[in-house]
Amino acid sequence: RAEEHMTNIKRMEKPTDLICEKCGKPLVLKWGKHGSFLACTGYPDFNPRSLEADLESLQKDIAKRQERARKDSDERRRKFHARYEGDLEKIAQQLAAGAPQDRREADKRRGKTRVRYQADLEGLLKRMAERRLNDRKAISLRLEKIQARYPQMNQFYDVELRDTADGMALFWPRNAYLCTYT
């Protein structure tokens, strides 16, 4: 019953003649559990620490995805190279044990081995490009969810997902408009 008829003073703001020294917007008097305090009207409606924690978590996810992709790529490249070197070694051993007429056959096999090695490397590059695209889609979707949770985010942060040589990077510098004075 009291909830219906009483005003919630914690939600009330009383204007003052004071101006915020950080952003120049007016200060208001608010009430909290420890009493009254001055707060800037430029302070966002969301908690910047929560948003920054979400953005930091997203950055960590990007770093994990890049590390996994790099490890996978290095492992596959190492296996391709080991197979290529092993095949060349077999050809050299067979040539050393065989007759001189096997030289032309050995040259053909070396050529086929090189072509297969190049095809394996091209396939790896294609796989890496697909993985980057899928990772970008997943990160973009997660960033959209963060933006939906904090609709005012773009007023206070310049959030940008950029493609780099290593994959992608998230940049989110604070705008000058973000007042953290409460």
ZAGUVEX-538464 format. One record per residue: residue in one letter; x, y, z of N, C-alpha, C in turn. Coordinates in steps of 0.05 Angstrom, whole numbers. Layout:
PT  rest     n_x     n_y     n_z    ca_x    ca_y    ca_z     c_x     c_y     c_z
PT     A       X       Y       Z       X       Y       Z       X       Y       Z
...
This chain:
PT  rest     n_x     n_y     n_z    ca_x    ca_y    ca_z     c_x     c_y     c_z
PT     R      16     -24       0       0       0       0      17      25       0
PT     A      38      25      15      56      48      16      70      53     -11
PT     E      75      31     -25      87      34     -52      70      49     -71
PT     E      43      47     -67      25      60     -86      23      90     -80
PT     H      24      98     -55      18     125     -47      42     142     -41
PT     M      65     130     -36      89     145     -29     107     148     -53
PT     T     121     171     -54     140     175     -76     167     163     -68
PT     N     180     152     -87     206     140     -83     227     162     -85
PT     I     238     171     -62     256     194     -63     283     186     -75
PT     K     289     160     -76     315     151     -88     315     156    -118
PT     R     291     158    -130     289     162    -159     287     192    -165
PT     M     283     208    -145     280     237    -150     307     251    -154
PT     E     307     271    -170     331     288    -174     323     317    -170
PT     K     339     330    -154     334     359    -149     355     375    -164
PT     P     347     392    -183     366     408    -198     381     427    -179
PT     T     406     433    -187     423     452    -172     433     473    -192
PT     D     446     493    -182     459     513    -200     487     506    -206
PT     L     497     483    -197     524     475    -201     528     462    -228
PT     I     552     465    -239     559     454    -265     581     433    -262
PT     C     580     411    -276     601     390    -275     627     401    -286
PT     E     648     398    -272     674     408    -281     686     389    -302
PT     K     676     365    -305     687     346    -325     674     350    -353
PT     C     647     354    -353     633     355    -379     617     380    -383
PT     G     613     396    -362     598     421    -366     568     419    -364
PT     K     558     395    -358     529     392    -355     521     398    -327
PT     P     495     404    -322     486     411    -295     487     387    -276
PT     L     492     393    -251     492     373    -230     465     373    -216
PT     V     457     349    -207     432     346    -193     437     333    -166
PT     L     419     337    -148     421     324    -121     404     299    -122
PT     K     417     277    -115     404     251    -114     405     239     -86
PT     W     389     219     -81     390     206     -55     396     177     -58
PT     G     414     167     -41     422     139     -42     421     127     -14
PT     K     431     103     -11     429      89      15     446     103      36
PT     H     465     119      29     482     133      48     475     163      50
PT     G     453     170      38     444     198      40     445     212      13
PT     S     445     238      13     444     253     -12     472     256     -24
PT     F     473     260     -51     499     264     -64     494     279     -90
PT     L     515     292    -100     513     306    -125     520     287    -148
PT     A     505     289    -169     510     271    -192     507     288    -218
PT     C     523     281    -237     522     295    -263     499     284    -280
PT     T     485     301    -294     464     292    -312     476     279    -337
PT     G     502     282    -341     516     269    -364     524     241    -358
PT     Y     520     232    -334     528     204    -327     508     186    -341
PT     P     518     164    -354     500     147    -369     480     132    -351
PT     D     458     123    -363     437     109    -348     446      80    -342
PT     F     468      71    -354     478      44    -348     504      47    -333
PT     N     513      25    -322     538      24    -307     561      21    -326
PT     P     579      41    -330     601      38    -349     619      14    -342
PT     R     622       8    -316     639     -15    -309     628     -41    -320
PT     S     602     -45    -319     590     -69    -330     595     -71    -360
PT     L     591     -49    -374     596     -49    -403     625     -55    -409
PT     E     643     -42    -394     671     -46    -399     679     -75    -393
PT     A     667     -87    -373     673    -115    -367     663    -133    -390
PT     D     640    -126    -401     630    -142    -424     649    -138    -449
PT     L     658    -114    -453     676    -109    -476     703    -123    -472
PT     E     713    -123    -447     738    -136    -441     735    -167    -445
PT     S     712    -177    -437     707    -206    -441     706    -212    -471
PT     L     695    -195    -487     694    -198    -516     723    -197    -527
PT     Q     739    -179    -517     767    -178    -526     782    -204    -520
PT     K     777    -215    -496     790    -241    -489     780    -263    -507
PT     D     755    -263    -514     744    -283    -533     758    -281    -560
PT     I     762    -257    -569     775    -252    -595     804    -263    -594
PT     A     818    -257    -572     845    -267    -569     846    -298    -568
PT     K     827    -310    -554     826    -340    -553     821    -351    -581
PT     R     803    -340    -595     797    -350    -622     821    -347    -640
PT     Q     836    -325    -638     860    -321    -655     881    -341    -647
PT     E     884    -346    -621     905    -365    -613     898    -393    -622
PT     R     873    -401    -620     864    -428    -630     869    -430    -660
PT     A     862    -409    -675     866    -410    -704     895    -412    -711
PT     R     912    -397    -696     941    -398    -702     952    -425    -696
PT     K     945    -437    -673     955    -464    -666     946    -485    -686
PT     D     921    -483    -695     910    -502    -714     926    -499    -741
PT     S     929    -475    -749     944    -469    -774     973    -479    -773
PT     D     986    -473    -751    1014    -482    -748    1016    -512    -748
PT     E     998    -526    -734     999    -555    -733     994    -567    -760
PT     R     974    -557    -774     969    -568    -801     992    -562    -820
PT     R    1003    -538    -819    1026    -531    -836    1050    -550    -830
PT     R    1054    -555    -804    1076    -573    -796    1072    -601    -807
PT     K    1047    -611    -806    1041    -638    -816    1045    -639    -847
PT     F    1036    -619    -861    1039    -618    -890    1069    -618    -897
PT     H    1084    -602    -883    1112    -600    -889    1127    -626    -883
PT     A    1120    -639    -861    1132    -664    -854    1126    -686    -875
PT     R    1101    -686    -884    1094    -706    -905    1109    -700    -931
PT     Y    1111    -674    -938    1125    -666    -962    1154    -674    -961
PT     E    1167    -668    -939    1196    -675    -935    1199    -706    -935
PT     G    1180    -720    -923    1182    -750    -922    1179    -761    -950
PT     D    1161    -750    -966    1157    -760    -993    1182    -755   -1010
PT     L    1194    -731   -1007    1219    -725   -1022    1242    -743   -1014
PT     E    1243    -750    -988    1264    -768    -978    1260    -796    -990
PT     K    1235    -806    -991    1230    -832   -1003    1239    -832   -1032
PT     I    1233    -811   -1046    1240    -810   -1075    1271    -810   -1077
PT     A    1284    -796   -1060    1314    -795   -1061    1325    -822   -1055
PT     Q    1314    -837   -1035    1324    -863   -1029    1319    -883   -1051
PT     Q    1296    -882   -1064    1290    -900   -1086    1308    -894   -1110
PT     L    1314    -869   -1114    1332    -861   -1136    1360    -871   -1131
PT     A    1369    -869   -1106    1396    -878   -1099    1399    -908   -1102
PT     A    1378    -923   -1097    1379    -952   -1098    1373    -962   -1126
PT     G    1361    -946   -1143    1352    -955   -1170    1372    -949   -1192
PT     A    1363    -955   -1216    1379    -951   -1240    1376    -923   -1250
PT     P    1394    -914   -1268    1393    -887   -1278    1367    -880   -1293
PT     Q    1353    -900   -1305    1329    -894   -1320    1306    -885   -1301
PT     D    1309    -889   -1275    1289    -880   -1256    1289    -850   -1250
PT     R    1310    -836   -1261    1312    -807   -1255    1288    -792   -1266
PT     R    1279    -798   -1290    1256    -783   -1301    1231    -789   -1285
PT     E    1227    -814   -1277    1204    -821   -1260    1206    -806   -1233
PT     A    1230    -804   -1222    1233    -790   -1197    1227    -760   -1200
PT     D    1235    -748   -1222    1228    -720   -1227    1198    -716   -1229
PT     K    1184    -734   -1242    1155    -732   -1243    1142    -734   -1216
PT     R    1152    -753   -1200    1141    -756   -1173    1146    -732   -1155
PT     R    1170    -720   -1158    1177    -696   -1143    1157    -673   -1151
PT     G    1152    -671   -1177    1133    -650   -1187    1105    -654   -1175
PT     K    1096    -680   -1175    1069    -686   -1164    1069    -680   -1134
PT     T    1091    -686   -1121    1092    -681   -1092    1091    -651   -1086
PT     R    1105    -635   -1102    1104    -605   -1099    1076    -595   -1104
PT     V    1063    -605   -1125    1036    -596   -1132    1017    -603   -1109
PT     R    1019    -627   -1097    1002    -634   -1075    1007    -617   -1050
PT     Y    1033    -611   -1045    1040    -594   -1023    1028    -566   -1026
PT     Q    1030    -555   -1050    1019    -528   -1056     988    -529   -1053
PT     A     975    -551   -1062     946    -553   -1059     939    -555   -1029
PT     D     955    -569   -1014     949    -571    -985     951    -543    -972
PT     L     972    -528    -979     975    -501    -968     953    -482    -977
PT     E     944    -484   -1002     922    -468   -1011     896    -475    -997
PT     G     892    -501    -992     869    -510    -976     870    -499    -948
PT     L     893    -499    -937     896    -488    -909     889    -458    -909
PT     L     899    -443    -929     892    -415    -930     862    -410    -933
PT     K     849    -427    -949     820    -425    -952     806    -431    -926
PT     R     815    -452    -912     804    -459    -886     807    -437    -866
PT     M     831    -424    -866     836    -402    -847     817    -379    -853
PT     A     813    -373    -879     795    -351    -886     766    -356    -878
PT     E     758    -381    -881     731    -389    -872     728    -386    -842
PT     R     749    -395    -828     748    -393    -799     747    -364    -789
PT     R     763    -347    -802     763    -319    -795     735    -307    -800
PT     L     722    -314    -822     696    -304    -828     675    -314    -807
PT     N     677    -339    -800     658    -350    -779     663    -337    -752
PT     D     689    -333    -745     695    -319    -720     685    -291    -720
PT     R     688    -277    -743     679    -249    -745     648    -248    -741
PT     K     634    -267    -754     605    -267    -751     597    -271    -721
PT     A     610    -290    -708     604    -296    -680     610    -272    -662
PT     I     633    -259    -666     640    -236    -650     621    -213    -656
PT     S     614    -209    -681     595    -187    -688     568    -191    -675
PT     L     559    -216    -675     534    -223    -662     535    -217    -632
PT     R     557    -224    -620     560    -219    -591     561    -189    -586
PT     L     574    -174    -603     576    -145    -600     548    -132    -603
PT     E     532    -143    -622     505    -133    -625     488    -138    -599
PT     K     492    -161    -587     478    -166    -562     486    -147    -540
PT     I     512    -140    -539     521    -121    -519     509     -93    -525
PT     Q     508     -86    -550     496     -60    -558     466     -60    -551
PT     A     452     -82    -553     424     -84    -546     421     -81    -516
PT     R     439     -91    -501     438     -90    -471     444     -61    -462
PT     Y     461     -47    -476     468     -20    -469     462      -1    -493
PT     P     437       7    -496     430      23    -520     445      49    -523
PT     Q     453      61    -500     467      87    -501     497      84    -506
PT     M     506      60    -509     535      54    -511     549      72    -531
PT     N     538      75    -555     551      89    -576     553     119    -571
PT     Q     537     129    -552     540     157    -544     565     163    -528
PT     F     574     142    -514     596     146    -495     622     131    -503
PT     Y     620     112    -521     644      97    -530     644      95    -561
PT     D     667      97    -573     670      92    -601     678      63    -605
PT     V     658      45    -607     664      16    -609     667       9    -638
PT     E     690      -5    -644     696     -12    -672     710     -39    -673
PT     L     700     -56    -690     712     -83    -694     727     -81    -721
PT     R     754     -82    -719     771     -79    -744     784    -105    -751
PT     D     788    -109    -777     804    -131    -787     833    -123    -787
PT     T     850    -141    -776     878    -136    -775     893    -159    -789
PT     A     919    -158    -790     934    -180    -802     932    -205    -785
PT     D     928    -203    -759     925    -226    -741     897    -236    -739
PT     G     878    -223    -751     850    -230    -749     832    -206    -746
PT     M     823    -201    -721     806    -178    -716     814    -166    -689
PT     A     806    -141    -685     812    -128    -660     789    -110    -653
PT     L     783    -108    -627     761     -92    -617     773     -67    -605
PT     F     764     -44    -614     773     -18    -603     748      -5    -591
PT     W     751       6    -567     729      19    -554     738      42    -536
PT     P     750      63    -547     758      86    -531     733     101    -521
PT     R     736     112    -497     714     129    -487     713     155    -502
PT     N     688     165    -506     685     191    -517     690     212    -495
PT     A     694     236    -504     698     257    -484     672     263    -469
PT     Y     650     253    -480     624     259    -468     618     242    -443
PT     L     633     220    -439     628     202    -417     636     215    -391
PT     C     617     223    -376     623     235    -350     620     213    -328
PT     T     640     210    -313     639     190    -292     636     202    -264
PT     Y     627     227    -264     623     241    -238     596     235    -227
PT     T     596     223    -204     570     218    -190     571     228    -162
